[in-house]
């Protein structure tokens, strides 16, 4: 603990105990296997699609590169949370400093925001590809793509930095136990002993404003994309355009429904136990990481074909190695 000379309290904790599932402390070791299995599946599925995009020159196009970037963000998001969670399950050492806690909080929310912003870039890419196909190669260049990803990263930082910055100024004197598997913002704010109305207002305002803006931009883009797709004379090209949009919309639904459902459940289901809240938080955080590679691997024809070839080569190599 460290002493601060300010306001009503002069003491503030500078390290915390992460109590992942308070009601399951005696049997927390049993949670290692399911969460480890889930983490390995997430890493393997995302890495496989990323490897396919990187290894195949024919997939070095903006849409596939953005898919690979989105899946790389999924791996980073899962890695930010799950290893720490597994470590706390298997050992008694689950203490985290305030600095590390704030860094983890920033990383979690940055990656969630970056995920959503990449979806916006993908919507713009598809809008140009389908609504202005003749000018697509001239407009969507590698340089523009790098700039758009840079803007997405900057916007994500701008969304998250105020929330984490305000959290770093709060005094934490109620307890040093965070009843969560990660440094989630509201779980940490419950330990504060001062006025956090500004933190709540800023956090809620930023979340609502950006969610509404994102939905308006995505809605405007895909309504025009779908309208333009139905006007394509070639049935095969129209089917391909609609299938691609369907994959993106499915991923958008998964990502945004997960983040919004997490907020709704947190505020509505106040009678539920902390373990239920934490389990739902883990589910909402990891669901997109699990669903996205399946959607893009199964529904994107070019990626699916290269994955099939990769599996065929692997099956042919196994008997050869046995001989």
N, C-alpha and C positions, 0 to 999 in steps of 0.2 A: 504494500500500500504506500501511497505517497500523500503528503500533506499539501493542501492548497489553502490559501488564505483568501476566501471569497464567499460572500453571501452567507446563507444560512448554514452551510456545511463547510468545514475546513478539511474534510477527508474525502479522498476519491480513490477507488481501486484502479490499479494500473495493470492487473492481470486477472483473468477470469477462468472459471472452471466450466468447460462445455459439457453440460449434462444432456446428452443426446435424447434419450428416452427415459425420463425420470421414473416411470412406473416399471421399467424393465431392467433396472440396474443389476439385479441378481442374475438375470439370464441374457445379458447383452451380448455375450460371446456367441449366442445362437444366431445373432443378426449378421455375423461376419460373412457366412457362406452365401446367403441370398443377395446381399449388397455387393459382395465381391464378384459373384457370378454376373449380376446385372452390369457392373462396371466393365468386366472383361468383354461382355457382349457388345456394349456401347463402343468401347475402344476398337474392337475387331471389325464391327460393321462399318463404322465411320472410316476407319483406316483403309479398309478394303476398297470402298468407293473412291476415296481420295487417291489411293495408289493407281486405280484404274484410270482416273482422269489425268494424272500426272504422267503415267507411262505411255498413254496412247496419244500420239501427235494429232490425230483427227479430233480429239476432244479438247484441244487447246484453243477453245473459243470462249468468248465472254460468259455465256450462260453456264457452261460446264465448270469454268474456273470459279465462278461465283458459288456454284453448288459445292465445290471442293472447299472453298473458304468457309461457307456456312457449316459444313461438317467438321472442319478444323476447330471452329468456335465451339461446336458441340463437345468435342474432346476436351478442350480447355475448360469448359463449364463443369463437366463431370469431374475432371481432375482437380479442380479448385475445391471441391466439396468431399467427394467420396473417399480418397485416401486418408484425409484427416478423420473422417467419420469411422473408417475401419480401424485406424490406429487407436481411437478412443474406445472402440468396442473391445479390442483385444488386449489392451493394457490399462493400467490405472492412471497413466500420465495423459491427461487431456486438458492441461492448463495452457492458456494462450494469453500472450501479452496484449495490451490495448492496441499497440501499434500493429501487430500482426492481425488482430481482430479487424481493425479498420481497413487494412490492406485487403484482407479476405472479403470484407463487405464490398469494397470498391470493385474488386475483380468479379465477384458474383453479379452485381448489378450492371457493371460495364459490359460483361459478356452477354447478359440478357438483352440489354439495350442495343448492343452491336448486332446481335442476332436479328432483331427487328429492323434495324437500319439496313442490313444486307438484303433483307426481303424487299425493302423499298427500292434499292438499287436494282434488284432482279426484276421488279415490276417495271421500272424505267427501261431496262434492257429489252424486255418482252414487248413493251409498248412500241419502241422504235422498230424492233424486228418485224412485228406484225402489221403495224399501222404505216410504217415507212420502209418497206423491205428493200427498195432500190437504193436508198441512201444509208442503209444500216452499216455497211462496211466503212463508209466515210465518217459517220457520226460516232459510232461506238468503237473507238480505237483503244489500244492498250494503254495509251497515255490518259485518255478520259476515264478508263476503268480504274486506274490507280488513283486518280484525283477523287473519283466518287467514293472509293473505299476510304480514302483519307478523310473526306467530309463525313462519312458515316462514323469513323472512329472519333473524330473531333466532336460530333454531335453527341455521341454516346458518353464521352468524357464530360461534356457540358451538362448532360442530364444527371449524371451520377455525382460529380464533384461537389455541388452545393449540399447534397444530402449527407455525404460522408464528412464534408468540412464542418457542417453544423454539429454532427455527431461527435466529432473530435473535441468540441468545446464543452460538452456536457460533463457534469459531475456524476460519478457512479458510486453511490454510498449505501444503497438499499441492500445490496448483496453482491457477492462475487461469482454467483452461479448463473450462467446463461442456460435456460432450459430449452436448448435447441442444439441441433447437430452442427450448426455453423453460426457465424456472426451475422445473423439476420437483423435488419435495422430495428424493427419493433421489439424483438426479443431483447436486444441490448438496451433500448430506451426504457424498458420496464424496470431497469436497475437504476434509473436516474433519480436524483433527489431534488432537482430543481424544476423550473418551468420549461417544458419542452413543447409548448404550444406552437412555437415558431417552426420547430423541426417537423411536427406533424402537418402543419399547414403547407410548408414548402414541399415536403415529400408527396402529399396528396395532390397538390396543385400541379407539380411537375408530371406526376404519373397520369393524371386525368387529361391534362393538356396534350401531352405527347401521344397518349393512346388515341384520343379523338382525332388529332391531326394525322396520325398514321393511318387510321381507318378511313378517313376522308380521302387521303392521297391514294391508298390502295384501292378503295372503291372506285374512284374516278379513273384510275389507270386500267383496272381489269374490266370495268364496264365498257370502256372504249376498245380494249383488246378483244373482248368477246364479240362486240358489235362488228369490229373489222374482220374477225375470223369467220363469222357467218356470211360475210360478203365475198369470201374467197371462192372463186369459181371451181377450182380443182378440189374434188372431194377428198383426195388423199392429203393435200396440203392443209385443208380445213380441219381434217381429223387430227393431224399431227399438232397443229396450233392449239386446238381445244384440249388435247391430251396433255400438252405441256403446261397450259394454263391450269388444268385440273390438278396436276401435281403441285404446282406452286400454291394454289388456293388451299389444298389439303394441308400443306405444311404451314401456311399462314393461319389456318383455323386451329391447328394443333398448338402452335406457339402462343397465339393471342388468347385462346381459350384457357390455356394453362396458366398464364400470368393473371388473367382476370379472375378465373375461378379461385386461385390462391388468395387473392385479396377479398373476394366475396365470402369465402369460407372462413377466413380469419376474423372478419367482422360479424358474420351472421351466426356462426356456430360457436358462440362463447361458452355454451354449456358443455361442449365436448372436452375431453381430457387433453392435456398437453401432448401426450403420446400420439393421439389421433391427429392433432394439428401438425406435428412434426412429420408424421408419416405421409400426410397429404402434401406437405411442403416438398418432401423428397420426391414424391411421385410427380408433382407438377414441374419440378426442376429437371428431372431426368427423363420425363416422357418425350419431349421433343428430341432429345439426344438419341433416344431409341427409335422413334418413329421416322425421323427425317431420312436416315440412310436407307431404310426399307422402302419408303415412298420413292425416292429418287433412283434407287437401285432396281426396283421392280417396274416402275412406271415409265422411266426414261429409256426409250428404245435403244439408243446408241450405247448407253452405259450398261443396260441389261445384256446386250449382245456381247460386249467385251468381257463382262463378268462370266457369261456362259462359256466363252472361249477359254478364259483363265481357269475355270473349274475343270473343263475338259482336259486341258494340258496337265493339270495337277493329277487327275485320275489316271492319265496315261503314264505319268512319271512314277507313280507308286508301284505298279507291277514291275517296271524296269529296275527300280532300286532293289526289289526283293530278289530278282535274279542275280 
